[in-house]
Amino acid sequence: MRWCSSSIPANIAEGCGRLGNSELHRFLQIACGSSNEMEYHLLLAKDLGYLNEETYLILDQQLAEVKRMLVALTRKVGSERKS
């Protein structure tokens, strides 16, 4: 969970340091993949009893917000890339 949660902003930062929107778009997609992986790990941790329901719901809502922002940014960068 620590790995994929730190991978999300790391990929955004790496994409911002690359040349052009195509590279940024690619790294944003990788960050989205890491957020999906994090979603799975949260569910698994809840199912295995490492997280109680309340904690799981809070973290899941926070992750859903991160995913919404990532998708919006990925779409924005993708549309600018095609222009």
Residue, then its C-alpha position, 0 to 999 in steps of 0.5 A: m500500500r505504501w508503494c502504490s500510494s507513493s507511486i501516484p505522486a511520483n509518476i505525476a512528478e516524473g511526467c511533469g519533468r518530461l518534455g511534452n504533453s505526450e510524456l506527461h499523459r503517459f505518466l498520468q496513466i501510470a499514476c491512474g494504474s497505481s490508484n487502481e492498485m491502491e483501491y484493490h489493496l484497500l479492499l484486500a486489507k479490509d477483507l483480511g481484517y487489517l482495516n475496520e469498515e469505518t477506516y476503509l470507507i474514509l480511505d476509499q472516499q479519499l482515494a476516489e477523490v484522487k482518482r477523479m482528479l487524476v482522470a480529469l487531469t489525464r483527459k485535459v492533458g490528452s485533449e491538449r495533446k491532440s490539438 
